[in-house]
Amino acid sequence: MQLREDETSRIIEMAWEDRTPFEAIYTLFGLDEPSVIKLMRKHLKPRSFNTWRARVSGRKTKHLQMRSKEVVRGYCKTQYKHR
């Protein structure tokens, strides 16, 4: 699958977001978790990739099945600030 630069950028942004599950990336772009990991490894510097992997490994909010039922939105309420 060939992704445009803006799509790749959005996937990377979504992968860094704590509350955006891998399933959302799959729904929007058709990339499963192993494919996202591969994309991140390719496009991030090694240290950034390792930081990201440590951050998302085992993070319950990155997997819908592991999420608490109390998490009802995919982003933090302060993430998108309106003027």
mmCIF file of the N, C-alpha and C atoms, coordinates in Angstrom:
data_MODEL
# 
_entry.id   MODEL 
# 
loop_
_atom_site.group_PDB 
_atom_site.id 
_atom_site.type_symbol 
_atom_site.label_atom_id 
_atom_site.label_alt_id 
_atom_site.label_comp_id 
_atom_site.label_asym_id 
_atom_site.label_entity_id 
_atom_site.label_seq_id 
_atom_site.pdbx_PDB_ins_code 
_atom_site.Cartn_x 
_atom_site.Cartn_y 
_atom_site.Cartn_z 
_atom_site.occupancy 
_atom_site.B_iso_or_equiv 
_atom_site.pdbx_formal_charge 
_atom_site.auth_seq_id 
_atom_site.auth_comp_id 
_atom_site.auth_asym_id 
_atom_site.auth_atom_id 
_atom_site.pdbx_PDB_model_num 
ATOM 1   N N  . MET A 1 1  ? 0.845   -1.180 0.000  1.00 0.00 ? 1  MET A N  1 
ATOM 2   C CA . MET A 1 1  ? 0.000   0.000  0.000  1.00 0.00 ? 1  MET A CA 1 
ATOM 3   C C  . MET A 1 1  ? 0.885   1.236  0.000  1.00 0.00 ? 1  MET A C  1 
ATOM 4   N N  . GLN A 1 2  ? 0.601   2.124  -0.934 1.00 0.00 ? 2  GLN A N  1 
ATOM 5   C CA . GLN A 1 2  ? 1.359   3.362  -1.049 1.00 0.00 ? 2  GLN A CA 1 
ATOM 6   C C  . GLN A 1 2  ? 0.574   4.481  -0.371 1.00 0.00 ? 2  GLN A C  1 
ATOM 7   N N  . LEU A 1 3  ? 1.191   5.130  0.582  1.00 0.00 ? 3  LEU A N  1 
ATOM 8   C CA . LEU A 1 3  ? 0.547   6.217  1.319  1.00 0.00 ? 3  LEU A CA 1 
ATOM 9   C C  . LEU A 1 3  ? 1.115   7.553  0.864  1.00 0.00 ? 3  LEU A C  1 
ATOM 10  N N  . ARG A 1 4  ? 0.245   8.557  0.814  1.00 0.00 ? 4  ARG A N  1 
ATOM 11  C CA . ARG A 1 4  ? 0.713   9.909  0.539  1.00 0.00 ? 4  ARG A CA 1 
ATOM 12  C C  . ARG A 1 4  ? 1.448   10.428 1.775  1.00 0.00 ? 4  ARG A C  1 
ATOM 13  N N  . GLU A 1 5  ? 2.222   11.474 1.582  1.00 0.00 ? 5  GLU A N  1 
ATOM 14  C CA . GLU A 1 5  ? 2.998   12.052 2.682  1.00 0.00 ? 5  GLU A CA 1 
ATOM 15  C C  . GLU A 1 5  ? 2.091   12.548 3.804  1.00 0.00 ? 5  GLU A C  1 
ATOM 16  N N  . ASP A 1 6  ? 0.959   13.174 3.453  1.00 0.00 ? 6  ASP A N  1 
ATOM 17  C CA . ASP A 1 6  ? 0.051   13.673 4.481  1.00 0.00 ? 6  ASP A CA 1 
ATOM 18  C C  . ASP A 1 6  ? -0.608  12.527 5.254  1.00 0.00 ? 6  ASP A C  1 
ATOM 19  N N  . GLU A 1 7  ? -0.871  11.404 4.585  1.00 0.00 ? 7  GLU A N  1 
ATOM 20  C CA . GLU A 1 7  ? -1.437  10.239 5.264  1.00 0.00 ? 7  GLU A CA 1 
ATOM 21  C C  . GLU A 1 7  ? -0.422  9.633  6.232  1.00 0.00 ? 7  GLU A C  1 
ATOM 22  N N  . THR A 1 8  ? 0.815   9.515  5.786  1.00 0.00 ? 8  THR A N  1 
ATOM 23  C CA . THR A 1 8  ? 1.881   8.994  6.646  1.00 0.00 ? 8  THR A CA 1 
ATOM 24  C C  . THR A 1 8  ? 2.043   9.877  7.880  1.00 0.00 ? 8  THR A C  1 
ATOM 25  N N  . SER A 1 9  ? 2.033   11.176 7.668  1.00 0.00 ? 9  SER A N  1 
ATOM 26  C CA . SER A 1 9  ? 2.158   12.117 8.778  1.00 0.00 ? 9  SER A CA 1 
ATOM 27  C C  . SER A 1 9  ? 1.007   11.949 9.769  1.00 0.00 ? 9  SER A C  1 
ATOM 28  N N  . ARG A 1 10 ? -0.208  11.792 9.262  1.00 0.00 ? 10 ARG A N  1 
ATOM 29  C CA . ARG A 1 10 ? -1.378  11.628 10.145 1.00 0.00 ? 10 ARG A CA 1 
ATOM 30  C C  . ARG A 1 10 ? -1.310  10.317 10.912 1.00 0.00 ? 10 ARG A C  1 
ATOM 31  N N  . ILE A 1 11 ? -0.867  9.259  10.275 1.00 0.00 ? 11 ILE A N  1 
ATOM 32  C CA . ILE A 1 11 ? -0.731  7.965  10.955 1.00 0.00 ? 11 ILE A CA 1 
ATOM 33  C C  . ILE A 1 11 ? 0.285   8.076  12.092 1.00 0.00 ? 11 ILE A C  1 
ATOM 34  N N  . ILE A 1 12 ? 1.407   8.725  11.832 1.00 0.00 ? 12 ILE A N  1 
ATOM 35  C CA . ILE A 1 12 ? 2.428   8.914  12.868 1.00 0.00 ? 12 ILE A CA 1 
ATOM 36  C C  . ILE A 1 12 ? 1.847   9.722  14.026 1.00 0.00 ? 12 ILE A C  1 
ATOM 37  N N  . GLU A 1 13 ? 1.114   10.770 13.713 1.00 0.00 ? 13 GLU A N  1 
ATOM 38  C CA . GLU A 1 13 ? 0.480   11.593 14.750 1.00 0.00 ? 13 GLU A CA 1 
ATOM 39  C C  . GLU A 1 13 ? -0.502  10.754 15.572 1.00 0.00 ? 13 GLU A C  1 
ATOM 40  N N  . MET A 1 14 ? -1.331  9.971  14.904 1.00 0.00 ? 14 MET A N  1 
ATOM 41  C CA . MET A 1 14 ? -2.309  9.127  15.601 1.00 0.00 ? 14 MET A CA 1 
ATOM 42  C C  . MET A 1 14 ? -1.622  8.073  16.460 1.00 0.00 ? 14 MET A C  1 
ATOM 43  N N  . ALA A 1 15 ? -0.513  7.523  15.967 1.00 0.00 ? 15 ALA A N  1 
ATOM 44  C CA . ALA A 1 15 ? 0.208   6.495  16.715 1.00 0.00 ? 15 ALA A CA 1 
ATOM 45  C C  . ALA A 1 15 ? 0.802   7.065  18.004 1.00 0.00 ? 15 ALA A C  1 
ATOM 46  N N  . TRP A 1 16 ? 1.207   8.329  17.989 1.00 0.00 ? 16 TRP A N  1 
ATOM 47  C CA . TRP A 1 16 ? 1.756   8.971  19.185 1.00 0.00 ? 16 TRP A CA 1 
ATOM 48  C C  . TRP A 1 16 ? 0.675   9.329  20.195 1.00 0.00 ? 16 TRP A C  1 
ATOM 49  N N  . GLU A 1 17 ? -0.554  9.558  19.729 1.00 0.00 ? 17 GLU A N  1 
ATOM 50  C CA . GLU A 1 17 ? -1.635  9.950  20.626 1.00 0.00 ? 17 GLU A CA 1 
ATOM 51  C C  . GLU A 1 17 ? -2.003  8.806  21.560 1.00 0.00 ? 17 GLU A C  1 
ATOM 52  N N  . ASP A 1 18 ? -2.039  9.076  22.844 1.00 0.00 ? 18 ASP A N  1 
ATOM 53  C CA . ASP A 1 18 ? -2.316  8.038  23.841 1.00 0.00 ? 18 ASP A CA 1 
ATOM 54  C C  . ASP A 1 18 ? -3.698  7.418  23.689 1.00 0.00 ? 18 ASP A C  1 
ATOM 55  N N  . ARG A 1 19 ? -4.675  8.212  23.361 1.00 0.00 ? 19 ARG A N  1 
ATOM 56  C CA . ARG A 1 19 ? -6.058  7.717  23.357 1.00 0.00 ? 19 ARG A CA 1 
ATOM 57  C C  . ARG A 1 19 ? -6.534  7.222  21.998 1.00 0.00 ? 19 ARG A C  1 
ATOM 58  N N  . THR A 1 20 ? -5.707  7.292  20.980 1.00 0.00 ? 20 THR A N  1 
ATOM 59  C CA . THR A 1 20 ? -6.111  6.803  19.664 1.00 0.00 ? 20 THR A CA 1 
ATOM 60  C C  . THR A 1 20 ? -5.702  5.341  19.540 1.00 0.00 ? 20 THR A C  1 
ATOM 61  N N  . PRO A 1 21 ? -6.672  4.432  19.480 1.00 0.00 ? 21 PRO A N  1 
ATOM 62  C CA . PRO A 1 21 ? -6.335  3.010  19.401 1.00 0.00 ? 21 PRO A CA 1 
ATOM 63  C C  . PRO A 1 21 ? -5.835  2.627  18.011 1.00 0.00 ? 21 PRO A C  1 
ATOM 64  N N  . PHE A 1 22 ? -5.075  1.543  17.961 1.00 0.00 ? 22 PHE A N  1 
ATOM 65  C CA . PHE A 1 22 ? -4.594  1.026  16.679 1.00 0.00 ? 22 PHE A CA 1 
ATOM 66  C C  . PHE A 1 22 ? -5.762  0.684  15.766 1.00 0.00 ? 22 PHE A C  1 
ATOM 67  N N  . GLU A 1 23 ? -6.881  0.299  16.340 1.00 0.00 ? 23 GLU A N  1 
ATOM 68  C CA . GLU A 1 23 ? -8.054  -0.042 15.539 1.00 0.00 ? 23 GLU A CA 1 
ATOM 69  C C  . GLU A 1 23 ? -8.566  1.164  14.746 1.00 0.00 ? 23 GLU A C  1 
ATOM 70  N N  . ALA A 1 24 ? -8.418  2.371  15.294 1.00 0.00 ? 24 ALA A N  1 
ATOM 71  C CA . ALA A 1 24 ? -8.826  3.590  14.578 1.00 0.00 ? 24 ALA A CA 1 
ATOM 72  C C  . ALA A 1 24 ? -7.936  3.804  13.355 1.00 0.00 ? 24 ALA A C  1 
ATOM 73  N N  . ILE A 1 25 ? -6.657  3.549  13.509 1.00 0.00 ? 25 ILE A N  1 
ATOM 74  C CA . ILE A 1 25 ? -5.730  3.673  12.380 1.00 0.00 ? 25 ILE A CA 1 
ATOM 75  C C  . ILE A 1 25 ? -6.092  2.650  11.313 1.00 0.00 ? 25 ILE A C  1 
ATOM 76  N N  . TYR A 1 26 ? -6.430  1.435  11.745 1.00 0.00 ? 26 TYR A N  1 
ATOM 77  C CA . TYR A 1 26 ? -6.826  0.397  10.798 1.00 0.00 ? 26 TYR A CA 1 
ATOM 78  C C  . TYR A 1 26 ? -8.102  0.801  10.053 1.00 0.00 ? 26 TYR A C  1 
ATOM 79  N N  . THR A 1 27 ? -9.061  1.339  10.775 1.00 0.00 ? 27 THR A N  1 
ATOM 80  C CA . THR A 1 27 ? -10.324 1.743  10.163 1.00 0.00 ? 27 THR A CA 1 
ATOM 81  C C  . THR A 1 27 ? -10.118 2.841  9.118  1.00 0.00 ? 27 THR A C  1 
ATOM 82  N N  . LEU A 1 28 ? -9.274  3.804  9.430  1.00 0.00 ? 28 LEU A N  1 
ATOM 83  C CA . LEU A 1 28 ? -9.061  4.936  8.525  1.00 0.00 ? 28 LEU A CA 1 
ATOM 84  C C  . LEU A 1 28 ? -8.084  4.652  7.388  1.00 0.00 ? 28 LEU A C  1 
ATOM 85  N N  . PHE A 1 29 ? -7.041  3.849  7.679  1.00 0.00 ? 29 PHE A N  1 
ATOM 86  C CA . PHE A 1 29 ? -5.966  3.683  6.699  1.00 0.00 ? 29 PHE A CA 1 
ATOM 87  C C  . PHE A 1 29 ? -5.693  2.233  6.299  1.00 0.00 ? 29 PHE A C  1 
ATOM 88  N N  . GLY A 1 30 ? -6.336  1.270  6.964  1.00 0.00 ? 30 GLY A N  1 
ATOM 89  C CA . GLY A 1 30 ? -6.137  -0.130 6.612  1.00 0.00 ? 30 GLY A CA 1 
ATOM 90  C C  . GLY A 1 30 ? -4.825  -0.720 7.098  1.00 0.00 ? 30 GLY A C  1 
ATOM 91  N N  . LEU A 1 31 ? -4.175  -0.071 8.067  1.00 0.00 ? 31 LEU A N  1 
ATOM 92  C CA . LEU A 1 31 ? -2.915  -0.584 8.607  1.00 0.00 ? 31 LEU A CA 1 
ATOM 93  C C  . LEU A 1 31 ? -3.163  -1.201 9.976  1.00 0.00 ? 31 LEU A C  1 
ATOM 94  N N  . ASP A 1 32 ? -2.797  -2.468 10.135 1.00 0.00 ? 32 ASP A N  1 
ATOM 95  C CA . ASP A 1 32 ? -2.921  -3.112 11.443 1.00 0.00 ? 32 ASP A CA 1 
ATOM 96  C C  . ASP A 1 32 ? -1.718  -2.721 12.308 1.00 0.00 ? 32 ASP A C  1 
ATOM 97  N N  . GLU A 1 33 ? -1.729  -3.164 13.548 1.00 0.00 ? 33 GLU A N  1 
ATOM 98  C CA . GLU A 1 33 ? -0.668  -2.759 14.482 1.00 0.00 ? 33 GLU A CA 1 
ATOM 99  C C  . GLU A 1 33 ? 0.735   -3.098 13.981 1.00 0.00 ? 33 GLU A C  1 
ATOM 100 N N  . PRO A 1 34 ? 0.996   -4.331 13.501 1.00 0.00 ? 34 PRO A N  1 
ATOM 101 C CA . PRO A 1 34 ? 2.352   -4.606 12.990 1.00 0.00 ? 34 PRO A CA 1 
ATOM 102 C C  . PRO A 1 34 ? 2.757   -3.685 11.831 1.00 0.00 ? 34 PRO A C  1 
ATOM 103 N N  . SER A 1 35 ? 1.803   -3.307 10.987 1.00 0.00 ? 35 SER A N  1 
ATOM 104 C CA . SER A 1 35 ? 2.100   -2.391 9.883  1.00 0.00 ? 35 SER A CA 1 
ATOM 105 C C  . SER A 1 35 ? 2.408   -0.991 10.384 1.00 0.00 ? 35 SER A C  1 
ATOM 106 N N  . VAL A 1 36 ? 1.712   -0.566 11.433 1.00 0.00 ? 36 VAL A N  1 
ATOM 107 C CA . VAL A 1 36 ? 1.989   0.753  12.031 1.00 0.00 ? 36 VAL A CA 1 
ATOM 108 C C  . VAL A 1 36 ? 3.387   0.736  12.647 1.00 0.00 ? 36 VAL A C  1 
ATOM 109 N N  . ILE A 1 37 ? 3.726   -0.334 13.331 1.00 0.00 ? 37 ILE A N  1 
ATOM 110 C CA . ILE A 1 37 ? 5.066   -0.448 13.923 1.00 0.00 ? 37 ILE A CA 1 
ATOM 111 C C  . ILE A 1 37 ? 6.131   -0.364 12.833 1.00 0.00 ? 37 ILE A C  1 
ATOM 112 N N  . LYS A 1 38 ? 5.910   -1.060 11.729 1.00 0.00 ? 38 LYS A N  1 
ATOM 113 C CA . LYS A 1 38 ? 6.855   -1.040 10.612 1.00 0.00 ? 38 LYS A CA 1 
ATOM 114 C C  . LYS A 1 38 ? 6.981   0.373  10.036 1.00 0.00 ? 38 LYS A C  1 
ATOM 115 N N  . LEU A 1 39 ? 5.855   1.067  9.869  1.00 0.00 ? 39 LEU A N  1 
ATOM 116 C CA . LEU A 1 39 ? 5.862   2.438  9.363  1.00 0.00 ? 39 LEU A CA 1 
ATOM 117 C C  . LEU A 1 39 ? 6.623   3.357  10.310 1.00 0.00 ? 39 LEU A C  1 
ATOM 118 N N  . MET A 1 40 ? 6.355   3.206  11.606 1.00 0.00 ? 40 MET A N  1 
ATOM 119 C CA . MET A 1 40 ? 7.031   4.048  12.601 1.00 0.00 ? 40 MET A CA 1 
ATOM 120 C C  . MET A 1 40 ? 8.539   3.785  12.595 1.00 0.00 ? 40 MET A C  1 
ATOM 121 N N  . ARG A 1 41 ? 8.929   2.539  12.486 1.00 0.00 ? 41 ARG A N  1 
ATOM 122 C CA . ARG A 1 41 ? 10.356  2.199  12.449 1.00 0.00 ? 41 ARG A CA 1 
ATOM 123 C C  . ARG A 1 41 ? 11.030  2.842  11.234 1.00 0.00 ? 41 ARG A C  1 
ATOM 124 N N  . LYS A 1 42 ? 10.316  2.869  10.114 1.00 0.00 ? 42 LYS A N  1 
ATOM 125 C CA . LYS A 1 42 ? 10.867  3.416  8.879  1.00 0.00 ? 42 LYS A CA 1 
ATOM 126 C C  . LYS A 1 42 ? 10.988  4.940  8.922  1.00 0.00 ? 42 LYS A C  1 
ATOM 127 N N  . HIS A 1 43 ? 10.016  5.614  9.532  1.00 0.00 ? 43 HIS A N  1 
ATOM 128 C CA . HIS A 1 43 ? 9.949   7.072  9.443  1.00 0.00 ? 43 HIS A CA 1 
ATOM 129 C C  . HIS A 1 43 ? 10.470  7.821  10.664 1.00 0.00 ? 43 HIS A C  1 
ATOM 130 N N  . LEU A 1 44 ? 10.708  7.137  11.774 1.00 0.00 ? 44 LEU A N  1 
ATOM 131 C CA . LEU A 1 44 ? 11.246  7.807  12.959 1.00 0.00 ? 44 LEU A CA 1 
ATOM 132 C C  . LEU A 1 44 ? 12.732  7.511  13.105 1.00 0.00 ? 44 LEU A C  1 
ATOM 133 N N  . LYS A 1 45 ? 13.418  8.404  13.778 1.00 0.00 ? 45 LYS A N  1 
ATOM 134 C CA . LYS A 1 45 ? 14.803  8.136  14.143 1.00 0.00 ? 45 LYS A CA 1 
ATOM 135 C C  . LYS A 1 45 ? 14.797  6.987  15.146 1.00 0.00 ? 45 LYS A C  1 
ATOM 136 N N  . PRO A 1 46 ? 15.877  6.197  15.208 1.00 0.00 ? 46 PRO A N  1 
ATOM 137 C CA . PRO A 1 46 ? 15.893  5.039  16.113 1.00 0.00 ? 46 PRO A CA 1 
ATOM 138 C C  . PRO A 1 46 ? 15.526  5.376  17.553 1.00 0.00 ? 46 PRO A C  1 
ATOM 139 N N  . ARG A 1 47 ? 16.044  6.451  18.082 1.00 0.00 ? 47 ARG A N  1 
ATOM 140 C CA . ARG A 1 47 ? 15.743  6.797  19.475 1.00 0.00 ? 47 ARG A CA 1 
ATOM 141 C C  . ARG A 1 47 ? 14.262  7.169  19.648 1.00 0.00 ? 47 ARG A C  1 
ATOM 142 N N  . SER A 1 48 ? 13.713  7.897  18.682 1.00 0.00 ? 48 SER A N  1 
ATOM 143 C CA . SER A 1 48 ? 12.291  8.255  18.733 1.00 0.00 ? 48 SER A CA 1 
ATOM 144 C C  . SER A 1 48 ? 11.428  7.010  18.622 1.00 0.00 ? 48 SER A C  1 
ATOM 145 N N  . PHE A 1 49 ? 11.814  6.095  17.751 1.00 0.00 ? 49 PHE A N  1 
ATOM 146 C CA . PHE A 1 49 ? 11.060  4.852  17.620 1.00 0.00 ? 49 PHE A CA 1 
ATOM 147 C C  . PHE A 1 49 ? 11.071  4.073  18.932 1.00 0.00 ? 49 PHE A C  1 
ATOM 148 N N  . ASN A 1 50 ? 12.230  3.945  19.550 1.00 0.00 ? 50 ASN A N  1 
ATOM 149 C CA . ASN A 1 50 ? 12.326  3.218  20.822 1.00 0.00 ? 50 ASN A CA 1 
ATOM 150 C C  . ASN A 1 50 ? 11.505  3.895  21.919 1.00 0.00 ? 50 ASN A C  1 
ATOM 151 N N  . THR A 1 51 ? 11.510  5.217  21.939 1.00 0.00 ? 51 THR A N  1 
ATOM 152 C CA . THR A 1 51 ? 10.698  5.961  22.906 1.00 0.00 ? 51 THR A CA 1 
ATOM 153 C C  . THR A 1 51 ? 9.219   5.680  22.668 1.00 0.00 ? 51 THR A C  1 
ATOM 154 N N  . TRP A 1 52 ? 8.811   5.722  21.406 1.00 0.00 ? 52 TRP A N  1 
ATOM 155 C CA . TRP A 1 52 ? 7.408   5.461  21.069 1.00 0.00 ? 52 TRP A CA 1 
ATOM 156 C C  . TRP A 1 52 ? 7.004   4.037  21.449 1.00 0.00 ? 52 TRP A C  1 
ATOM 157 N N  . ARG A 1 53 ? 7.837   3.059  21.125 1.00 0.00 ? 53 ARG A N  1 
ATOM 158 C CA . ARG A 1 53 ? 7.517   1.660  21.438 1.00 0.00 ? 53 ARG A CA 1 
ATOM 159 C C  . ARG A 1 53 ? 7.383   1.464  22.944 1.00 0.00 ? 53 ARG A C  1 
ATOM 160 N N  . ALA A 1 54 ? 8.280   2.063  23.702 1.00 0.00 ? 54 ALA A N  1 
ATOM 161 C CA . ALA A 1 54 ? 8.198   1.954  25.163 1.00 0.00 ? 54 ALA A CA 1 
ATOM 162 C C  . ALA A 1 54 ? 6.910   2.603  25.663 1.00 0.00 ? 54 ALA A C  1 
ATOM 163 N N  . ARG A 1 55 ? 6.517   3.688  25.031 1.00 0.00 ? 55 ARG A N  1 
ATOM 164 C CA . ARG A 1 55 ? 5.319   4.411  25.441 1.00 0.00 ? 55 ARG A CA 1 
ATOM 165 C C  . ARG A 1 55 ? 4.045   3.622  25.159 1.00 0.00 ? 55 ARG A C  1 
ATOM 166 N N  . VAL A 1 56 ? 3.941   2.990  23.993 1.00 0.00 ? 56 VAL A N  1 
ATOM 167 C CA . VAL A 1 56 ? 2.688   2.321  23.620 1.00 0.00 ? 56 VAL A CA 1 
ATOM 168 C C  . VAL A 1 56 ? 2.623   0.854  24.039 1.00 0.00 ? 56 VAL A C  1 
ATOM 169 N N  . SER A 1 57 ? 3.744   0.252  24.348 1.00 0.00 ? 57 SER A N  1 
ATOM 170 C CA . SER A 1 57 ? 3.726   -1.157 24.732 1.00 0.00 ? 57 SER A CA 1 
ATOM 171 C C  . SER A 1 57 ? 2.940   -1.352 26.020 1.00 0.00 ? 57 SER A C  1 
ATOM 172 N N  . GLY A 1 58 ? 1.880   -2.110 25.925 1.00 0.00 ? 58 GLY A N  1 
ATOM 173 C CA . GLY A 1 58 ? 1.066   -2.390 27.093 1.00 0.00 ? 58 GLY A CA 1 
ATOM 174 C C  . GLY A 1 58 ? 0.106   -1.285 27.481 1.00 0.00 ? 58 GLY A C  1 
ATOM 175 N N  . ARG A 1 59 ? 0.080   -0.202 26.715 1.00 0.00 ? 59 ARG A N  1 
ATOM 176 C CA . ARG A 1 59 ? -0.828  0.910  27.024 1.00 0.00 ? 59 ARG A CA 1 
ATOM 177 C C  . ARG A 1 59 ? -2.252  0.498  26.671 1.00 0.00 ? 59 ARG A C  1 
ATOM 178 N N  . LYS A 1 60 ? -3.100  0.458  27.659 1.00 0.00 ? 60 LYS A N  1 
ATOM 179 C CA . LYS A 1 60 ? -4.453  -0.040 27.469 1.00 0.00 ? 60 LYS A CA 1 
ATOM 180 C C  . LYS A 1 60 ? -5.279  0.807  26.510 1.00 0.00 ? 60 LYS A C  1 
ATOM 181 N N  . THR A 1 61 ? -5.010  2.097  26.453 1.00 0.00 ? 61 THR A N  1 
ATOM 182 C CA . THR A 1 61 ? -5.823  2.949  25.587 1.00 0.00 ? 61 THR A CA 1 
ATOM 183 C C  . THR A 1 61 ? -5.484  2.774  24.108 1.00 0.00 ? 61 THR A C  1 
ATOM 184 N N  . LYS A 1 62 ? -4.414  2.082  23.779 1.00 0.00 ? 62 LYS A N  1 
ATOM 185 C CA . LYS A 1 62 ? -4.054  1.864  22.386 1.00 0.00 ? 62 LYS A CA 1 
ATOM 186 C C  . LYS A 1 62 ? -4.759  0.649  21.792 1.00 0.00 ? 62 LYS A C  1 
ATOM 187 N N  . HIS A 1 63 ? -5.510  -0.086 22.591 1.00 0.00 ? 63 HIS A N  1 
ATOM 188 C CA . HIS A 1 63 ? -6.225  -1.283 22.124 1.00 0.00 ? 63 HIS A CA 1 
ATOM 189 C C  . HIS A 1 63 ? -7.656  -1.233 22.649 1.00 0.00 ? 63 HIS A C  1 
ATOM 190 N N  . LEU A 1 64 ? -8.612  -1.259 21.754 1.00 0.00 ? 64 LEU A N  1 
ATOM 191 C CA . LEU A 1 64 ? -10.014 -1.158 22.177 1.00 0.00 ? 64 LEU A CA 1 
ATOM 192 C C  . LEU A 1 64 ? -10.407 -2.249 23.162 1.00 0.00 ? 64 LEU A C  1 
ATOM 193 N N  . GLN A 1 65 ? -9.910  -3.488 22.964 1.00 0.00 ? 65 GLN A N  1 
ATOM 194 C CA . GLN A 1 65 ? -10.288 -4.594 23.841 1.00 0.00 ? 65 GLN A CA 1 
ATOM 195 C C  . GLN A 1 65 ? -9.774  -4.401 25.265 1.00 0.00 ? 65 GLN A C  1 
ATOM 196 N N  . MET A 1 66 ? -8.690  -3.674 25.424 1.00 0.00 ? 66 MET A N  1 
ATOM 197 C CA . MET A 1 66 ? -8.085  -3.485 26.741 1.00 0.00 ? 66 MET A CA 1 
ATOM 198 C C  . MET A 1 66 ? -8.574  -2.212 27.433 1.00 0.00 ? 66 MET A C  1 
ATOM 199 N N  . ARG A 1 67 ? -9.266  -1.352 26.707 1.00 0.00 ? 67 ARG A N  1 
ATOM 200 C CA . ARG A 1 67 ? -9.708  -0.071 27.259 1.00 0.00 ? 67 ARG A CA 1 
ATOM 201 C C  . ARG A 1 67 ? -10.771 -0.230 28.320 1.00 0.00 ? 67 ARG A C  1 
ATOM 202 N N  . SER A 1 68 ? -10.720 0.651  29.269 1.00 0.00 ? 68 SER A N  1 
ATOM 203 C CA . SER A 1 68 ? -11.786 0.757  30.250 1.00 0.00 ? 68 SER A CA 1 
ATOM 204 C C  . SER A 1 68 ? -13.029 1.264  29.529 1.00 0.00 ? 68 SER A C  1 
ATOM 205 N N  . LYS A 1 69 ? -14.174 0.833  29.931 1.00 0.00 ? 69 LYS A N  1 
ATOM 206 C CA . LYS A 1 69 ? -15.433 1.308  29.339 1.00 0.00 ? 69 LYS A CA 1 
ATOM 207 C C  . LYS A 1 69 ? -15.662 2.793  29.630 1.00 0.00 ? 69 LYS A C  1 
ATOM 208 N N  . GLU A 1 70 ? -14.905 3.329  30.564 1.00 0.00 ? 70 GLU A N  1 
ATOM 209 C CA . GLU A 1 70 ? -15.028 4.748  30.910 1.00 0.00 ? 70 GLU A CA 1 
ATOM 210 C C  . GLU A 1 70 ? -14.394 5.659  29.861 1.00 0.00 ? 70 GLU A C  1 
ATOM 211 N N  . VAL A 1 71 ? -13.509 5.117  29.020 1.00 0.00 ? 71 VAL A N  1 
ATOM 212 C CA . VAL A 1 71 ? -12.881 5.903  27.962 1.00 0.00 ? 71 VAL A CA 1 
ATOM 213 C C  . VAL A 1 71 ? -13.841 5.898  26.782 1.00 0.00 ? 71 VAL A C  1 
ATOM 214 N N  . VAL A 1 72 ? -14.483 7.040  26.560 1.00 0.00 ? 72 VAL A N  1 
ATOM 215 C CA . VAL A 1 72 ? -15.509 7.086  25.528 1.00 0.00 ? 72 VAL A CA 1 
ATOM 216 C C  . VAL A 1 72 ? -15.127 7.947  24.325 1.00 0.00 ? 72 VAL A C  1 
ATOM 217 N N  . ARG A 1 73 ? -13.995 8.590  24.362 1.00 0.00 ? 73 ARG A N  1 
ATOM 218 C CA . ARG A 1 73 ? -13.570 9.366  23.207 1.00 0.00 ? 73 ARG A CA 1 
ATOM 219 C C  . ARG A 1 73 ? -12.112 9.063  22.903 1.00 0.00 ? 73 ARG A C  1 
ATOM 220 N N  . GLY A 1 74 ? -11.724 9.350  21.680 1.00 0.00 ? 74 GLY A N  1 
ATOM 221 C CA . GLY A 1 74 ? -10.387 9.005  21.234 1.00 0.00 ? 74 GLY A CA 1 
ATOM 222 C C  . GLY A 1 74 ? -9.349  10.070 21.427 1.00 0.00 ? 74 GLY A C  1 
ATOM 223 N N  . TYR A 1 75 ? -9.706  11.158 22.107 1.00 0.00 ? 75 TYR A N  1 
ATOM 224 C CA . TYR A 1 75 ? -8.723  12.212 22.307 1.00 0.00 ? 75 TYR A CA 1 
ATOM 225 C C  . TYR A 1 75 ? -8.976  12.911 23.630 1.00 0.00 ? 75 TYR A C  1 
ATOM 226 N N  . CYS A 1 76 ? -7.972  13.570 24.107 1.00 0.00 ? 76 CYS A N  1 
ATOM 227 C CA . CYS A 1 76 ? -8.072  14.331 25.346 1.00 0.00 ? 76 CYS A CA 1 
ATOM 228 C C  . CYS A 1 76 ? -8.905  15.581 25.097 1.00 0.00 ? 76 CYS A C  1 
ATOM 229 N N  . LYS A 1 77 ? -9.729  15.971 26.061 1.00 0.00 ? 77 LYS A N  1 
ATOM 230 C CA . LYS A 1 77 ? -10.614 17.120 25.860 1.00 0.00 ? 77 LYS A CA 1 
ATOM 231 C C  . LYS A 1 77 ? -9.861  18.421 25.614 1.00 0.00 ? 77 LYS A C  1 
ATOM 232 N N  . THR A 1 78 ? -8.590  18.493 25.988 1.00 0.00 ? 78 THR A N  1 
ATOM 233 C CA . THR A 1 78 ? -7.806  19.700 25.746 1.00 0.00 ? 78 THR A CA 1 
ATOM 234 C C  . THR A 1 78 ? -6.941  19.583 24.493 1.00 0.00 ? 78 THR A C  1 
ATOM 235 N N  . GLN A 1 79 ? -7.042  18.471 23.783 1.00 0.00 ? 79 GLN A N  1 
ATOM 236 C CA . GLN A 1 79 ? -6.193  18.256 22.604 1.00 0.00 ? 79 GLN A CA 1 
ATOM 237 C C  . GLN A 1 79 ? -6.520  19.239 21.487 1.00 0.00 ? 79 GLN A C  1 
ATOM 238 N N  . TYR A 1 80 ? -7.786  19.448 21.229 1.00 0.00 ? 80 TYR A N  1 
ATOM 239 C CA . TYR A 1 80 ? -8.213  20.360 20.178 1.00 0.00 ? 80 TYR A CA 1 
ATOM 240 C C  . TYR A 1 80 ? -8.772  21.614 20.811 1.00 0.00 ? 80 TYR A C  1 
ATOM 241 N N  . LYS A 1 81 ? -7.952  22.641 20.870 1.00 0.00 ? 81 LYS A N  1 
ATOM 242 C CA . LYS A 1 81 ? -8.369  23.882 21.530 1.00 0.00 ? 81 LYS A CA 1 
ATOM 243 C C  . LYS A 1 81 ? -8.988  24.814 20.491 1.00 0.00 ? 81 LYS A C  1 
ATOM 244 N N  . HIS A 1 82 ? -10.110 25.378 20.877 1.00 0.00 ? 82 HIS A N  1 
ATOM 245 C CA . HIS A 1 82 ? -10.806 26.322 20.001 1.00 0.00 ? 82 HIS A CA 1 
ATOM 246 C C  . HIS A 1 82 ? -10.577 27.727 20.522 1.00 0.00 ? 82 HIS A C  1 
ATOM 247 N N  . ARG A 1 83 ? -10.505 28.665 19.620 1.00 0.00 ? 83 ARG A N  1 
ATOM 248 C CA . ARG A 1 83 ? -10.254 30.060 20.025 1.00 0.00 ? 83 ARG A CA 1 
ATOM 249 C C  . ARG A 1 83 ? -11.524 30.725 20.426 1.00 0.00 ? 83 ARG A C  1 
# 
